[in-house]
Amino acid sequence: MDEALRPNEHIEHFGNRLNLIVSPEHTFGTDACLLAAFALPKKNEAVLDLGTGCGVIPFWWRSRGVERVTALEIQPAAVEMLQRSCRLSEERNVDVVLGDLRDARALFSAGRFDKVTMNPPYTKEGHGLQSAEDADRTARHETSATLPEVAAAASYLLRFGGSFCLCLRPQRLTDAFFALRNAGIEPKRLRLVAKNAESAPWLFLLEGKKGRAPGLTVEPTFCMYGPDGNLTEEARRISNQT
């Protein structure tokens, strides 16, 4: 189906048929692709991406064979844009839901999903300079949901033993551990991401499991660039550049 692009919109291609519409207001970065790869579900799992934005994580997963994805987003403009991406791609296996994750109990049944993900706002509520643009402020600051609220929603949505995966800046690692454990989701797997072997990590990827016993596995640090200064092969694959 033909979907005319609007001013400032362009297409990001995922595989041979998935065409994701993005704009300056609703776009994605490497961190979302890293999270999609870290949390890659089994093909037939019931999965939900919270705060999906333009829908990069659902499209990344669908391009890798995941059978069906539910995507929740609070911003009507982002939802409408993702719906147009689905029509443009003739994609019928991404279920786009407009709603607030804090209303999860009204939107979904308890324990419905095997895996939940979120690339949440990086800046804690009340900290940092806030953008004047609503879309940018929602994406970067905890104006729509705090980290404890995100964890509580994920806990309600997950079956026992189900996984919640998120990414954040390293300075919020303690906040993430505390929020997940308080919501009954035990941190189980941690991966740090750095520019290269000589750089301090700029991102962490964390997986927790609902109702599981304590025990954290720390994976080797993922480096975006090799000694030659170029993206590593794995980083190129994950960031949708191959």
C-alpha positions in Angstrom: 0.0 0.0 0.0 1.3 3.4 -0.9 1.9 5.7 2.1 3.0 9.2 1.2 5.8 10.5 3.4 5.3 13.7 5.2 7.8 16.6 5.4 11.0 15.6 7.4 10.1 11.9 7.3 12.3 9.2 5.7 12.4 5.4 5.5 14.7 3.0 7.3 14.8 -0.5 5.7 14.8 -3.7 7.7 15.4 -6.7 5.5 13.8 -6.8 2.1 10.3 -5.8 2.9 10.0 -3.9 6.2 10.0 -0.1 5.7 10.0 1.9 8.9 9.0 5.6 8.7 11.0 7.8 11.0 11.1 11.6 11.7 13.2 14.0 13.8 10.5 13.7 16.5 10.2 9.9 16.4 13.4 8.2 15.4 15.8 5.7 17.0 19.5 5.3 17.9 22.0 2.4 18.1 20.9 1.8 21.7 17.4 0.6 20.5 19.0 -1.9 18.1 21.4 -3.1 20.8 18.4 -3.7 23.1 16.5 -5.5 20.3 19.5 -7.9 19.7 20.1 -8.4 23.5 16.5 -9.3 24.1 15.8 -11.2 20.8 12.8 -13.5 21.6 12.2 -17.0 20.4 10.2 -16.8 17.2 6.9 -17.9 18.8 7.1 -16.1 22.2 4.5 -13.5 23.2 6.4 -10.2 23.3 5.7 -6.6 24.1 7.8 -3.5 23.5 6.8 -0.7 25.9 7.2 2.9 24.7 7.9 1.7 21.2 8.2 5.1 19.6 8.6 4.7 15.9 8.6 0.9 16.3 12.2 0.1 15.6 12.3 -2.8 18.1 9.2 -4.6 16.7 10.5 -4.1 13.1 14.0 -5.3 14.1 12.5 -8.4 15.6 10.1 -9.1 12.7 13.1 -8.9 10.3 14.8 -11.6 12.4 11.8 -14.0 12.3 9.9 -13.2 15.5 6.3 -14.2 14.6 4.2 -11.5 16.3 5.0 -8.4 18.4 2.8 -6.1 20.4 3.9 -2.4 20.6 2.6 0.1 23.2 3.1 3.8 22.8 1.6 6.8 24.6 2.2 9.4 21.9 -0.6 9.4 19.3 1.6 10.9 16.5 4.1 8.0 17.0 1.4 5.4 17.0 -0.1 6.9 13.8 3.4 6.9 12.1 4.0 3.2 13.1 0.6 2.2 11.8 1.5 3.8 8.4 4.8 1.9 8.5 2.9 -1.3 8.9 0.6 -0.5 6.0 3.6 0.6 3.9 5.3 -2.8 4.6 2.1 -4.8 4.4 3.0 -5.9 8.0 0.1 -7.6 9.8 2.0 -9.1 12.7 2.8 -6.0 14.7 -0.1 -5.1 17.0 0.1 -1.3 17.7 -1.6 -0.1 20.9 -2.1 3.5 21.9 -1.9 3.7 25.7 0.0 4.5 28.9 2.0 1.7 30.5 0.8 2.9 33.9 -2.6 1.7 32.7 -1.3 -1.8 31.9 -4.0 -3.5 33.9 -6.7 -1.9 31.8 -4.9 -2.7 28.5 -3.7 -6.3 28.9 -4.4 -9.3 31.0 -1.9 -10.3 33.7 0.9 -12.6 32.7 0.1 -12.3 29.0 3.7 -12.0 27.8 6.9 -14.1 27.8 9.1 -11.1 27.2 8.7 -7.3 27.7 11.3 -4.7 26.6 11.7 -1.0 27.0 14.2 1.6 26.0 13.2 4.0 28.7 13.9 7.7 29.2 17.5 8.1 30.3 17.1 11.1 32.6 15.5 10.8 36.0 12.4 13.0 36.7 13.5 16.4 38.0 17.1 16.1 36.6 18.7 17.7 33.6 17.5 20.3 31.2 14.2 19.4 29.6 13.5 19.9 25.9 10.7 22.3 24.9 9.4 19.7 22.4 6.9 17.2 23.8 8.1 14.2 21.8 11.7 14.8 22.8 10.9 15.4 26.4 8.8 12.2 26.6 11.6 10.2 25.0 14.4 11.6 27.2 12.9 12.4 30.6 10.7 10.4 33.0 7.7 12.6 32.4 5.3 9.8 31.4 6.5 7.0 33.7 9.3 6.5 36.3 11.6 3.5 36.4 9.7 1.9 39.3 6.4 2.4 37.3 8.0 0.7 34.3 9.2 -2.2 36.4 5.8 -2.6 38.0 4.0 -2.6 34.6 6.5 -5.2 33.3 6.0 -7.4 36.4 2.2 -7.4 35.9 2.5 -8.1 32.2 5.0 -11.0 32.5 4.2 -14.7 33.2 6.2 -16.3 36.0 9.8 -16.7 34.8 9.3 -14.2 31.9 12.0 -11.7 31.0 12.1 -7.9 31.1 14.9 -6.3 29.2 15.9 -2.6 29.2 18.9 -0.3 28.5 20.1 2.7 30.4 23.1 4.8 31.1 25.5 3.3 33.6 24.9 5.9 36.3 21.3 4.5 36.6 22.4 0.8 37.1 21.7 0.9 40.8 18.2 2.5 40.2 17.5 -0.3 37.7 18.5 -3.1 40.1 16.4 -1.6 42.9 13.3 -1.0 40.7 13.3 -4.5 39.2 13.9 -6.3 42.5 11.2 -4.3 44.2 8.8 -5.3 41.4 9.6 -9.0 41.8 11.9 -9.1 38.7 15.3 -10.4 39.6 18.3 -9.0 37.6 19.9 -12.0 35.9 22.0 -10.8 33.0 24.1 -7.7 32.4 26.0 -6.5 29.4 28.0 -3.2 29.3 28.5 -1.4 26.0 31.5 0.7 25.2 32.8 2.6 22.3 36.0 0.6 22.2 38.2 -1.5 24.5 39.9 1.7 25.9 36.6 3.6 26.7 34.4 3.5 29.7 30.9 1.9 29.1 28.2 4.4 27.9 25.3 2.0 28.1 24.1 -1.1 29.9 21.7 -3.8 28.8 19.9 -5.6 31.6 17.6 -8.7 31.7 15.5 -9.6 34.7 13.3 -12.6 35.2 10.0 -12.5 37.1 10.0 -14.6 40.3 13.5 -16.1 39.9 16.1 -16.5 42.5 19.1 -14.1 42.8 22.2 -14.7 40.6 23.6 -12.2 38.1 25.7 -13.1 35.1 27.9 -10.3 33.8 28.7 -10.8 30.1 31.8 -9.5 28.4 31.7 -5.8 27.5 30.4 -5.2 24.0 32.6 -2.8 22.0 31.1 -0.9 19.1 34.5 -0.2 17.4 37.5 -2.4 16.8 41.2 -1.4 17.0 41.1 -0.2 13.4 38.4 2.4 14.4 35.7 0.8 12.3 32.5 -0.7 13.5 32.9 -4.3 14.4 31.0 -6.8 12.2 28.6 -7.6 15.0 27.9 -3.9 15.7 27.3 -3.3 12.0 24.8 -6.2 12.0 23.0 -5.1 15.1 22.8 -1.4 14.1 21.1 -2.3 10.8 24.1 -1.2 8.7 24.5 -4.6 6.9 
